[in-house]
């Protein structure tokens, strides 16, 4: 399905590509044909009607292009992008191909673009805006596509503020998912903002005769907007990277704090459970590296209160050691040597 406008006025009776042969614009009139997500028969009909170069036809069939500009002499081929909000709240891209020739402008988009709807509503109210040269209509469409990114960037900025508040107060698992969603949206914009900015800059110079001097002045304003968008995308990417670092730091700090609390609770439970049994307490203390000052103080107090062994126990212990040494010595060893052992 296509939409056809002649000097800004919509031709309601032409909705199929086959009806383009019925349109015969007079010299000085501008024909604008917009086709949304066309199939192969529609592309073939457009190529036959406007004598599209074979390389341009190949680019029309393969939609994964970068912003580019090709001058085929009798026709100018451009690729630009517009940003569209997706159903899940993320940002998507719609590719728009331009065929600019004498008295006509053909636009082919890969998806529905609200920015073009807004431009067509303006033409419905003021059709004289479409009664211009093809390069001036190209400027109006480029301006609509570039400006459509600003509301989406405002939404990204608000999401960054919300995620930053959550990271600083109560980070959760959903927080890191939101951060990576933001990184994905900004990466999507980053893919086209830089090349599109450079392309628009080339349109502001006398690179091709099909872009008039007056139109170049207007396109400079569009180029300024593209520069602002590229700078905002880069700054937002830096902010999101900082948010990810802050999230990881916050999670690490919370984990360390919880570990310290559990250590204090475990040490306290250990102390309470063994305070009545000094022997078990000392055995457990030898197996654990306890650094709590309170436990050190308790150990010292228990040490002072412990009763020494009776002298007869010490004497019996020495005699037992001498007997074990005598029994374990070799039979041929002199007694004096056994005693020394």
NUDREN-75314 format. One line per 10 residues: number of its first residue (from 1); their letters; for each residue z, y, x of N, C-alpha, C. Coordinates in steps of 0.2 Angstrom, whole numbers. Layout:
REM residues N
NUM> A> Z Y X Z Y X Z Y X; ... .
//
This chain:
REM residues 341
1> XXXXXXXXXX> 0 -6 4 0 0 0 0 6 4; -4 11 2 -5 17 6 -3 23 2; -2 29 5 -1 35 2 -6 40 5; -10 43 1 -15 48 3 -14 55 1; -15 60 5 -14 67 4 -20 71 7; -22 75 2 -28 79 4 -25 87 4; -25 90 10 -22 97 10 -15 97 7; -11 92 8 -4 92 6 -3 89 -1; -9 88 -5 -8 86 -12 -9 78 -12; -5 75 -16 -5 68 -16 -10 65 -21 .
11> XXXXXXXXXX> -14 60 -19 -19 57 -23 -17 51 -26; -14 52 -32 -11 46 -35 -15 40 -37; -22 41 -37 -26 36 -39 -28 32 -34; -27 33 -28 -28 29 -22 -22 27 -19; -21 20 -20 -15 17 -17 -17 11 -13; -23 9 -12 -25 4 -8 -30 6 -3; -30 3 3 -35 5 8 -42 5 6; -44 0 2 -51 0 0 -53 6 -4; -48 10 -6 -50 16 -10 -51 22 -5; -51 21 1 -52 27 6 -59 29 6 .
21> XXXXXXXXXX> -63 25 4 -71 26 4 -72 31 -1; -68 32 -6 -69 37 -12 -67 44 -10; -63 45 -4 -61 51 -2 -66 54 2; -69 60 1 -74 64 5 -71 71 6; -67 72 11 -64 79 12 -70 83 14; -69 89 12 -74 95 14 -72 97 21; -76 100 25 -74 103 31 -69 108 31; -64 108 35 -58 112 35 -52 109 31; -53 104 27 -48 100 23 -45 95 28; -38 94 27 -35 89 31 -33 83 26 .
31> XXXXXXXXXX> -35 77 29 -33 71 26 -28 67 29; -22 66 26 -17 62 29 -16 55 25; -16 50 29 -16 43 26 -10 40 29; -5 38 25 1 34 28 1 27 25; 2 23 30 2 15 28 9 13 31; 12 9 27 19 6 28 19 -1 29; 20 -4 35 20 -11 37 14 -14 34; 8 -12 37 2 -15 34 0 -22 37; -4 -26 33 -6 -32 35 -13 -32 39; -15 -37 41 -21 -37 45 -27 -34 41 .
41> XXXXXXXXXX> -28 -36 35 -34 -33 31 -34 -26 30; -28 -23 29 -27 -16 29 -28 -13 36; -26 -16 41 -28 -13 48 -35 -13 49; -38 -18 47 -46 -19 48 -49 -13 44; -47 -12 38 -50 -7 34 -49 0 37; -43 1 39 -42 8 43 -46 9 49; -46 3 53 -50 4 59 -58 5 58; -60 2 52 -67 3 50 -68 10 48; -64 12 44 -65 19 41 -64 25 46; -60 24 51 -59 30 55 -61 28 62 .
51> XXXXXXXXXX> -65 23 63 -68 21 70 -63 21 75; -58 17 74 -52 16 79 -55 13 85; -52 15 91 -54 12 97 -51 5 97; -54 0 100 -51 -7 100 -44 -8 104; -43 -4 109 -37 -4 112 -31 -1 107; -33 4 103 -28 7 98 -27 2 93; -32 -2 91 -31 -7 86 -27 -13 88; -27 -14 95 -23 -19 97 -15 -17 97; -15 -10 99 -8 -8 99 -5 -7 92; -10 -6 87 -7 -6 80 -5 -13 77 .
61> XXXXXXXXXX> -8 -18 80 -6 -25 78 0 -27 81; 1 -25 88 7 -26 91 12 -20 91; 17 -21 87 22 -16 85 27 -14 90; 28 -19 95 33 -18 100 31 -13 106; 30 -7 105 27 -2 110 33 2 112; 31 6 117 35 11 120 32 18 118; 36 23 117 33 30 116 27 31 121; 21 32 118 15 33 123 10 38 120; 6 40 124 0 44 122 -6 42 125; -11 41 121 -18 38 124 -23 43 121 .
71> XXXXXXXXXX> -27 46 125 -33 50 123 -39 46 123; -43 45 118 -49 41 118 -55 46 116; -54 52 118 -60 57 117 -60 59 110; -63 55 106 -64 57 99 -57 56 94; -52 53 98 -46 52 94 -40 51 99; -35 54 96 -28 54 100 -24 48 97; -21 44 101 -17 39 98 -10 40 101; -5 40 97 2 41 99 7 36 96; 12 35 99 18 30 97 24 34 97; 28 35 92 34 38 92 39 34 88 .
81> XXXXXXXXXX> 45 36 88 50 32 84 55 36 80; 57 33 75 62 36 70 68 32 69; 74 34 69 80 30 68 81 30 61; 83 24 59 85 22 52 92 18 51; 96 20 46 102 16 46 101 9 42; 104 4 45 103 -3 43 108 -4 38; 107 -10 34 112 -12 29 119 -13 31; 120 -16 38 126 -17 40 130 -11 43; 127 -5 43 130 1 46 127 2 53; 123 -2 56 121 -1 63 115 3 62 .
91> XXXXXXXXXX> 112 5 68 106 9 69 100 5 71; 95 6 67 88 3 68 83 8 70; 77 5 73 72 10 75 65 8 71; 62 13 69 55 12 65 50 15 69; 45 11 71 39 13 75 34 16 71; 32 22 73 26 26 70 20 27 74; 15 24 72 8 25 76 4 31 73; 1 35 77 -3 41 75 -10 40 77; -14 41 73 -21 42 74 -24 49 72; -25 53 77 -27 60 76 -34 61 78 .
101> XXXXXXXXXX> -38 64 73 -45 65 74 -47 71 71; -53 72 70 -56 78 67 -55 78 59; -50 82 57 -49 83 50 -45 77 47; -42 73 51 -38 68 48 -32 66 52; -27 63 49 -21 61 53 -19 54 49; -19 49 53 -17 42 50 -10 41 53; -5 39 49 1 36 52 3 29 49; 5 25 54 6 18 52 13 17 54; 18 15 50 25 14 52 27 6 50; 31 4 54 33 -3 54 39 -4 48 .
111> XXXXXXXXXX> 42 1 46 47 1 41 47 7 37; 51 7 32 52 13 27 56 18 31; 53 25 31 57 30 35 59 35 30; 66 36 29 68 42 25 66 49 27; 65 49 34 62 56 36 56 58 33; 51 53 33 44 54 30 45 56 22; 50 52 19 51 54 12 53 61 11; 57 64 15 60 71 15 54 75 16; 49 74 21 44 78 22 39 78 16; 38 72 13 33 72 7 36 76 1 .
121> XXXXXXXXXX> 43 76 1 46 80 -5 44 87 -4; 45 89 2 43 96 4 36 98 2; 31 93 4 24 94 2 23 94 -6; 27 90 -9 26 90 -16 28 97 -19; 33 100 -16 35 107 -19 31 112 -16; 28 111 -10 24 117 -7 18 113 -3; 13 112 -7 7 108 -4 4 112 1; 5 119 1 1 122 7 4 121 14; 10 118 14 12 116 21 8 110 24; 4 106 19 0 101 22 -7 104 23 .
131> XXXXXXXXXX> -9 110 21 -16 112 22 -16 116 28; -16 112 34 -16 115 40 -20 110 45; -20 111 51 -24 107 56 -20 101 57; -24 96 60 -20 89 61 -15 90 66; -15 94 71 -10 94 76 -4 97 73; -5 102 68 1 105 65 5 100 61; 1 96 57 4 91 53 8 86 58; 5 85 64 8 80 68 15 83 71; 15 90 72 21 93 74 27 92 68; 25 93 62 30 92 56 32 85 56 .
141> XXXXXXXXXX> 28 80 57 31 73 57 35 72 63; 33 74 69 37 73 75 44 77 74; 44 82 71 50 86 70 55 82 65; 52 79 60 56 75 55 59 69 58; 55 66 62 57 60 65 62 61 70; 62 66 74 67 67 79 73 70 76; 73 74 71 79 77 68 82 71 64; 79 66 62 82 61 58 88 57 62; 88 58 69 92 55 73 99 58 73; 99 65 72 106 69 72 111 66 67 .
151> XXXXXXXXXX> 109 65 61 115 62 56 117 56 59; 113 51 62 116 45 64 120 46 70; 118 51 74 123 52 80 130 55 78; 129 59 73 136 62 70 140 56 67; 137 51 64 141 45 62 144 41 68; 140 41 73 142 37 79 148 41 82; 148 48 82 153 52 85 160 51 81; 159 50 74 165 49 70 168 42 71; 163 37 72 166 30 74 170 30 80; 167 34 85 170 34 92 177 37 91 .
161> XXXXXXXXXX> 178 42 87 185 45 86 189 40 83; 187 37 78 191 32 74 193 26 79; 189 24 83 190 18 88 195 21 93; 194 27 95 199 30 100 206 30 98; 207 32 91 213 32 88 216 25 88; 212 20 86 215 14 86 217 11 93; 213 12 98 214 10 104 221 13 107; 222 19 105 228 22 108 234 21 104; 234 18 98 240 17 94 241 9 93; 236 6 90 237 -2 89 231 -5 90 .
171> XXXXXXXXXX> 228 -7 96 222 -11 97 223 -18 95; 217 -20 92 217 -27 89 211 -30 91; 210 -36 89 203 -40 90 197 -36 87; 198 -34 81 192 -30 78 190 -24 82; 195 -21 86 193 -15 90 188 -16 95; 189 -22 99 184 -23 104 177 -25 101; 177 -28 95 171 -29 91 167 -22 89; 171 -18 87 169 -11 85 166 -7 91; 169 -8 97 167 -5 103 160 -8 105; 159 -15 105 153 -18 106 147 -16 101 .
181> XXXXXXXXXX> 149 -15 95 144 -13 90 142 -6 92; 146 -1 94 144 5 96 140 5 102; 141 1 107 137 0 113 130 -2 111; 130 -7 106 123 -9 104 119 -4 101; 122 0 97 118 6 93 116 11 98; 120 12 103 118 17 108 113 15 113; 113 8 114 108 5 118 102 5 115; 102 4 108 96 4 104 92 11 104; 97 17 104 94 23 104 92 25 111; 95 22 116 94 24 123 87 21 125 .
191> XXXXXXXXXX> 85 16 122 78 13 123 73 18 122; 73 22 117 68 26 115 69 34 117; 75 36 117 76 43 118 73 46 124; 74 42 130 71 45 136 64 45 136; 60 39 135 53 40 135 50 44 130; 53 45 124 51 49 119 52 57 121; 57 58 124 58 65 127 53 67 132; 51 62 136 46 63 141 39 64 138; 38 60 132 31 61 129 31 68 125; 36 70 122 36 76 119 35 82 124 .
201> XXXXXXXXXX> 38 81 130 37 86 135 29 87 137; 26 81 137 19 81 139 15 84 134; 17 84 127 13 87 122 14 95 122; 19 97 126 20 104 126 15 107 131; 12 103 135 7 106 140 0 105 138; -5 108 141 -12 107 139 -15 101 142; -12 95 140 -14 89 142 -20 86 138; -21 88 132 -27 86 128 -29 92 124; -35 92 122 -38 98 118 -36 97 111; -34 92 109 -33 91 102 -26 94 100 .
211> XXXXXXXXXX> -22 96 104 -16 99 103 -17 106 105; -17 111 100 -18 118 101 -12 121 104; -14 127 107 -9 131 110 -3 133 105; -5 135 99 0 137 94 5 131 93; 2 125 92 6 119 91 10 117 97; 8 119 103 12 117 109 19 121 108; 18 127 106 24 131 106 29 128 101; 27 126 95 31 122 90 34 116 93; 30 112 97 32 106 100 37 107 105; 38 113 108 43 114 113 50 114 109 .
221> XXXXXXXXXX> 50 116 103 56 116 99 58 108 98; 54 104 96 55 97 95 57 94 102; 54 96 107 56 93 114 63 95 116; 66 101 114 72 103 115 77 99 111; 75 97 105 79 93 101 80 86 104; 74 83 107 74 77 110 79 77 116; 79 82 120 83 83 126 90 82 123; 92 86 118 99 86 116 101 79 114; 97 75 110 98 69 108 99 64 114; 95 64 119 96 60 125 102 62 128 .
231> XXXXXXXXXX> 104 68 129 111 70 132 117 67 128; 116 68 121 122 65 117 122 58 118; 117 54 118 117 47 119 120 45 125; 119 48 131 122 47 137 129 48 137; 131 54 134 138 56 134 142 51 130; 139 49 124 142 44 120 143 37 123; 138 35 127 139 29 131 144 29 136; 145 35 139 151 35 144 157 35 140; 158 38 134 164 38 130 166 31 128; 161 27 126 162 20 124 164 16 129 .
241> XXXXXXXXXX> 161 17 135 163 13 141 170 15 143; 172 21 142 179 23 144 184 20 138; 182 19 132 186 16 127 187 9 128; 182 5 131 182 -2 133 188 -3 138; 187 2 143 192 1 149 199 3 146; 200 8 142 206 9 139 209 4 135; 205 0 131 207 -5 127 209 -11 131; 206 -13 137 208 -18 141 214 -16 145; 215 -10 146 221 -8 150 227 -8 145; 226 -6 138 231 -6 133 233 -14 132 .
251> XXXXXXXXXX> 229 -18 131 230 -25 130 234 -28 136; 232 -26 142 236 -29 148 243 -26 148; 244 -20 146 251 -17 146 255 -20 141; 252 -21 135 256 -25 130 258 -32 132; 253 -35 135 255 -42 137 260 -42 142; 260 -37 147 265 -37 152 272 -35 149; 272 -31 144 278 -29 141 281 -35 137; 277 -39 133 279 -45 130 282 -50 134; 279 -51 140 281 -55 145 288 -53 148; 289 -47 149 295 -45 151 301 -46 146 .
261> XXXXXXXXXX> 299 -45 140 304 -46 135 306 -53 134; 301 -58 134 302 -65 134 306 -67 140; 305 -64 146 309 -66 152 316 -64 151; 318 -58 148 325 -56 147 328 -61 142; 324 -62 137 327 -67 131 328 -74 134; 324 -76 138 325 -83 141 331 -83 146; 331 -78 150 337 -78 155 344 -77 151; 344 -73 146 350 -73 142 352 -79 139; 347 -83 136 348 -89 133 350 -94 138; 348 -94 144 350 -98 149 357 -97 151 .
271> XXXXXXXXXX> 359 -91 152 366 -89 153 371 -91 148; 369 -90 142 374 -92 137 374 -100 136; 369 -103 137 369 -110 137 373 -114 142; 373 -111 148 376 -114 154 383 -110 156; 385 -106 153 391 -102 155 397 -106 155; 397 -112 151 403 -116 151 403 -121 156; 397 -122 159 396 -128 164 394 -125 171; 398 -123 175 396 -119 182 391 -124 186; 392 -130 186 388 -135 190 381 -134 187; 380 -135 181 373 -135 178 370 -128 179 .
281> XXXXXXXXXX> 374 -123 179 372 -116 180 369 -115 187; 373 -117 192 371 -116 198 364 -121 200; 364 -127 197 358 -131 198 352 -127 195; 353 -125 189 347 -121 186 345 -115 189; 350 -111 192 349 -105 196 345 -106 202; 346 -112 205 343 -114 211 335 -115 210; 334 -117 204 327 -119 202 323 -113 199; 326 -107 198 323 -101 195 324 -95 199; 319 -91 199 320 -85 203 322 -79 198; 329 -79 198 332 -74 193 333 -67 197 .
291> XXXXXXXXXX> 330 -62 194 331 -55 197 335 -51 193; 338 -53 188 342 -49 183 349 -47 186; 351 -41 187 357 -39 190 363 -42 187; 363 -43 180 368 -46 176 370 -53 179; 364 -57 179 365 -64 182 368 -64 189; 366 -60 193 369 -60 200 376 -58 200; 378 -54 195 385 -52 195 389 -58 192; 386 -62 187 390 -67 184 390 -73 190; 385 -74 194 385 -79 199 391 -78 204; 392 -71 206 397 -69 211 404 -71 208 .
301> XXXXXXXXXX> 405 -69 201 411 -70 198 413 -78 198; 408 -82 196 409 -89 196 410 -92 202; 407 -89 207 409 -91 214 416 -90 216; 418 -84 215 425 -83 216 430 -87 213; 429 -89 207 433 -93 202 433 -100 204; 428 -103 208 428 -110 209 433 -112 213; 437 -118 212 442 -121 216 439 -124 222; 442 -123 229 440 -127 234 441 -134 234; 438 -139 238 440 -146 238 446 -147 241; 450 -152 239 457 -154 242 455 -156 250 .
311> XXXXXXXXXX> 460 -155 254 459 -157 261 458 -165 262; 462 -169 258 460 -176 259 453 -178 257; 450 -175 252 443 -176 251 439 -175 257; 440 -169 260 436 -167 266 437 -172 271; 444 -175 272 445 -180 278 441 -186 276; 442 -189 270 438 -195 268 431 -194 269; 428 -189 268 421 -188 268 419 -188 276; 423 -185 280 421 -186 287 422 -193 290; 427 -197 288 427 -204 289 422 -208 287; 419 -207 281 413 -210 278 407 -209 282 .
321> XXXXXXXXXX> 406 -203 285 400 -201 289 401 -205 296; 407 -206 299 407 -209 305 406 -217 304; 408 -220 299 407 -227 297 399 -228 296; 396 -224 293 389 -224 292 385 -224 298; 387 -220 303 384 -219 309 385 -225 313; 391 -228 313 392 -234 317 388 -240 315; 387 -241 308 383 -246 305 376 -246 307; 374 -240 307 366 -239 308 364 -239 315; 369 -238 320 367 -238 327 364 -245 329; 360 -246 334 357 -252 337 363 -256 340 .
331> XXXXXXXXXX> 362 -263 340 368 -267 343 369 -266 350; 363 -265 354 364 -265 361 366 -258 364; 367 -253 360 368 -246 362 376 -246 364; 378 -243 369 385 -242 371 389 -239 366; 395 -240 366 400 -237 360 400 -229 361; 400 -227 368 400 -220 368 394 -217 365; 388 -220 366 382 -217 363 382 -217 356; 385 -223 353 386 -223 346 390 -218 343; 395 -216 347 400 -211 345 396 -204 345; 392 -203 350 389 -197 350 384 -196 344 .
341> X> 381 -202 343 376 -201 337 380 -200 331 .
//
